[in-house]
């Protein structure tokens, strides 16, 4: 019983490690290519930002 639990735990750790090795660089690339955090100051984002600022001043 204990040997089967240890075997399945070891297999699960191997699968998780391999998944992290394969997906880690892709996640890092996606994170580095994402835009800056916060409200985008272009197009509709700018209109929303300005209207919320005006509303808070009145």
N, C-alpha and C positions, 0 to 999 in steps of 0.2 A: 504494500500500500504506500509506504513512504517513498520507496524507490520510484514508483510511477508518478507521484506528485513532484518529486525532485526532477525527474526526467521531463515532465511537461513544463515545469517552471523554467528549466534550462532552455528548452526549445522555444518557449515564449520570449525569453530574454534575447536569444539569438535572432529571432524574427524582428523584434523591436529594434535591436541594434542595427541590423541590415536596413530596415526601413528608415532609420534615422540617418544612416550613411548615404542612402540614395536620395532622400527627400530634403535633407538639411541644406545642401547647396542650392537647390531650387527655391526653397523658402527664403534663403538669404538673398538670392538674386531678385526675387519678387519684392522683398522688403526694401532693397536698395533702389529699385526702380520706381517705387511708389512716390507720389508727390509729397510735398510738405504737409505737415499736420495742420489742422485748422480750417477755417473757411477759405475757399478759393476766392480770390479777388478778381475773377474774370466772369464776364457774362452774367448769368442769372445769380451766381453767388454774390457778385458785386451789388446787384440790385437789391437782393435780400439783405445784405449787410448794411447798406446805406439806409434802407427803409427801417430796419430795426434800430439803427442809431438815431434816426430822426424821431422815431416813436419814443425812445427812451428820454430824449431831451425835452419833449413837450409834457 
